[in-house]
Amino acid sequence: MKPNRADRAWLLLPTIALALTACDALGADNPSNAAESGAAQADATAPRPIPCSVQAHGIDAVQVRLQQRPQREPCDDSVNAQTVPLDELIRIIPDQHPSFYYVLATRLFEADRKDEAVFWFYAGQLRYRSRLACHPELPPGTEPALFASLQEVAGTPINEYAGADPDAWVAAMERARAWDETTRNGFEPREPCRAAIAEQRAGMGQLIDYVRANKAQIRQERASRGLPNR
């Protein structure tokens, strides 16, 4: 079967040939508790305003590209992802814009909670890819530009750390995908995005299958780049 566009986007990732560290030290209580608390509550019934920090990034990108000042829309500044305590951010993350998952992952990584950072990076990536697929009307210089920036800035150090164990990489992605499925999305309704979510989940599944089938190649590529294997 020929991969669709979502599958191809996810399958670009193995070209980096980076594997995640083992999930045993993931801080298992945090993701599972978030899922348990989230499962008891409903998904959002209406879209929420985007965080002001997200809008600011997009506005800056549009200004650079168009050399004009786009009109700002109402935004939400109730949560500052950079300053809220980490464990509190984990608790409330199901209700936040997907860009906040990248901030969470980066902050965890910098706090030497690196295995947790890996988990939240993939959970956030799945939710952000699903949002973008569900909203193709978003101007390229706004949220799509932010997503690309976060993939590079947050993803590079996390994936470089990632660790050299394809089995653990697969386990981390499977766990992130299961968390996404069982945990509410309190930021926007899922029902209008069902097709986009299914497409991105399938793309992530293609990546999981690729890694599982190409463990030796991934290890060889890592070794050729001077990266450790386990």
N, C-alpha and C positions, 0 to 999 in steps of 0.2 A: 504494500500500500504506500502510495506517495504521501509524504508528510504535507500537511496544510501549512498555512502561513504561521499559525501559532506554534505548531510543532517545530518549524524551521527556526523560529526565534529562540525557543528554548534550547534547541540542539546546537546553537552557536556556542553555548557555554562550555561543552567539553573540549573545544579547541584550546582552551586555556590549560586543560589537563591538570586541574587542581582538585584535590579531594578533601573532604572535611574530616576533622578529627572525630574521634569516637564520641558517641552521644551519651555514654554512661554518666559523664560529669556534666550533663546539660543543665543541671539545676531543674530536675524533673518536676519539682513541686510547682514551679512558676507556670510553665505552659499548661500542665494538667489542671491546675486550679483555675487558670483563666478560662479554660475550655468548660470546666464544670460550672463556673459562675455564669459564663456566657450562654450555656445551653438552656439555662432556666429563664432566659429573657428572650424577647422577640427581636428579630431584625428591625432595622429602622423602617418606618412606614412612609417616610418621605425623605428626599435628599436633604442633607444638611449643608449650610454654607461651608466653603473650604476654609481652612485655617488662614489667618492673615499672613503667616510666614510663607505659605504656599503661594498665595496670590502675589506677594512681594517678589518672590523669585521669578514667577512668570512675567510679571510686569516689567522687571528689569530686563528679562530676555527679549521681550517684545520691543522695549525701548531701543535696545542695541540694534535689533534687526531692522526696525522700521524708522528709527530716529524720530519718534514721536511719543507722546505720553498717552497711552491708552486710558480709558476711563476705568477707575477702580469700582468693583462691585462690593456689596456688603460681605464681610468676612467674619470669621469666628476667632477671637483672641482669648478664649476662656482657658486654654491649655497651652503652656509654653513647654514644648517637648524637650527643650534644652535644659530647663531648670527644675522641672517636677522630679521628685525623688525616683530613682530607677524602679524600685519595686512597686511604687504607686503607678508609674507609667505602664509597667507590665499588667497591673490590675485593670487599668482603664483602656488598654490598647485596643480591645475589640470595638470600641466606640469611636476610634480616631481615624483620620484620613490615612491612607496607606503610606504616605511619605513619613509619617511618624514612626513606622516600624523600622525604617532605615536609620532614623535618629536614635531610636532605642538600641538597635544593633551596634551602631558606632559607639555609643556611650558604654554599652556593656563590654565591647571589645577593649576600649580604653581603660575600663575598670578591671581588666584582667578576668572578666567573666566571658571568655572567648567562645566556649562551646554554646552558651546561651545566645551569644551574638550570631552564631551561624544559624541556629534554629530560626531566630526572628527575622534574619535577613531573607531566608527562603519563604517564610510565611508572608512577609511584607511584599516580596516580589510577586508572589502568586496573586495577592489581593490588588496590587497596583496594576499588573498586567490585565487582570480582569476588568478593573475600572476603565482603563484606557480602551480596551476592546469594546466595552459597553458604551463608551462615549466617543465615537470617532469624530464628533463635531468639535472637540476641544482643539483650539488653535495650536499648531505645532510648536510655537514659541512659548507656550505656557506649561501645562502639566506634562505633555510628552517630553519637553526639554528638561523639566525637572527630573522626570524618571530616568532619562539617559544620564544625567549628571550624577544622580544618586547611585545608579548601577556602577558607575566608574569610581566615584569617590569613596562610597561605603563598601562596594563589592570588592575592589582590588585588594585592600589589606585583609579583609575577612577571608577571601578565597586564597590569598597567598599563605595565610596561616593554616588554611583549611586542613591540611594535615596528612594526606598520604594514605588514606584508607578508603578505597572505593566502597567497601561494604558499609562503613560508617556514613559515607556520603549518601548512599541510597537510603539508609535508615533515617537520616536526618530529613531528607526530602519527603519520604513517606510520612514521617511524623508531622511535618509542616502541612502536608496536604490533608492529613486526617484532622489536624487541628482546625484548619480552615473550614472543612466540611461540617464539623460538629460545633463550631463556635459562631455565635451570632455575628452579623455585621451591623453594628449600631451606627455606621456612618451613612449608609444609603441602602435602599431596599434591594434585596437580592432578586425578587421575582422578575423585574424588567430586564435583568442581566443574566438570566439563567443560561441562555445560549452562549454568551461570552464567557461565563464562568466555566461551563462544560468544556469549551474550546481550550481554555488556558489550563484546566486540569488535565486534559488529554495531552497537551504539549508538555506539561511537567512529567506526565507518565512516560512520554517518549524519551525524555532525558533520563529518567530513572532506568528505563530499559536499556538505553545506550550504555550507561555507566556499568550496569550489571553485566552486560555482554562484552565490555571492552576493558576489563580491569587491567590486564597485562599491558595493553597499549597505553593506558593512562599512566601506569607506573613508569613505563619506558620514557614517555614524554616528560614526566616530572624529573626523572633522573637526568635527562638531556638538558634540562633547564637548571640543574643544580638544586632542585627541590628535594626534600627528604621524603622517603616512603616508609610505611610501617607495615 
